[in-house]
Every structure is written in structure tokens, then in C-alpha cells.
Amino acid sequence: MGYKEKARQILNDNLYCTIATSTLNGTPWISPVFFAYDETYNIFWISSKEAKHSALLKLNPQAAIVIFDSKAPEGKGDAVYMESTVTVLTRTDDIERGMNILGKRVSKDEFKAHSATEVTGENMWRIYKAVPNAIYTLSEGKYVNGQYIDTKVLISL
């Protein structure tokens, strides 16, 4: 399996990603969110517009994202790492596409957006889209002075 296929498998096998955001002066914040993705590795999620990560993304749309199986045995972990730019979906056609992508993964009705009006205006939810600027996954690690070091490979988009 190639690195691109491996990354796709990791996205498919996991329901949550961790989003790293920061203030303009660099104070970090991380948040796990339920996510869905499209054919070009764009990541979609629904969050409250008042969540800390949402407020930080409004100030600074750059985010790092990692998707991994936290229950993998020691030494067997694998992950997809993304450098991304995040936007809030505001156009009805974009919102509907995001709802469709999320709807394929969300199984509980209470966590689904059913119309664009539910994720706009005075309502609390928003649909976010992270467009990757770079995607990495783990490659073969190496030993340096007897210590194992993870190495990553850039996946061409």
C-alpha cells in the first residue's frame, strides 16, 4: 500500500481528529472533533461557533490536524498530519455539500445538521472545512545512536 492509500485508510478508520489552533501570539489550544473528509482530503466538522477552537480559527485560520488510532499497540501507531487553512462554510451550496459529507459518517440524528439554517445566523453550530496545505504520514522509522526516531513523508496532493 502506498503512502496516499495508507493516509486514506487512516482517515477512513478513525472518527475523530485533533485540531491544533493558536492565538495570534502563539498560545496553543487543541480540540478533538468528530470529522468527515472528501476525495481531496478536506476535513469537515461541526462545532459551536463559541467553542474556543472556533474563536481561535476566526482570528487565525491556520490549523494543524492529526488523525490517529489512540488504541494502537505500542510501536504500531500510525497517523496523518495536516497543515491546513480553515474556513467556516457560509454559502448554501458549500454548506449542503458539507452536510452531505458529514451525513455519511454521522449516525446519530442529534448530531446531524438537516438544513443550512441550522448552521448559520443565530444558531450555535457551524460547519468548518480544513483545506490541507500539506499532508504527511509516517514512513519507515530509523535508529540513531540506538534510539528509534519516527520519520514522516510528504504526500503529494
Steps between C-alpha positions, in 0.01 A plus 500: 500500500637841404513798735198670341289184539629455856394857586154439352468180707592685822235765426245231424574299815477789748206721598685769694780736415690738724517862388781724622422873489669800655454860593672763287786509751543121487319370808389151392169317543404150388156349452380156395207510257292245310589543132425398144713546191465526124693358206768772521563454875305810606386452860147603609354529850221672688580705809339769706593845376584580864742209553853615578645341186230669289580840650872444440440396138313825447817687605749265336370254237821293497466165678692178537296181502596147595293185449613183676379189680560571868446132583777367275750283686836647596724529195211441258356853486452681173361840417414762243629850571365808324593863474175669398302816450153493654187682391144511629259397228256784429371444146193278482649268235821457704299437817284240325808324366656502848177367653494222239862400571444508877167321467676194357691453828268640768266226622313682779233736379562743787847573362390560139428833340182466293492840333727795430300711744613272785864601445462872428357816655414489869535122524805368688636241258732575210651267241877538468716390210875450528678511165839330529807697398719195571429142609749263660491144624755284676759325287756244606660615822869485563739440786747771594750411772278206599188717536198459273393816316170542314532641152228655288443522128319778314205370300449670166152639461 
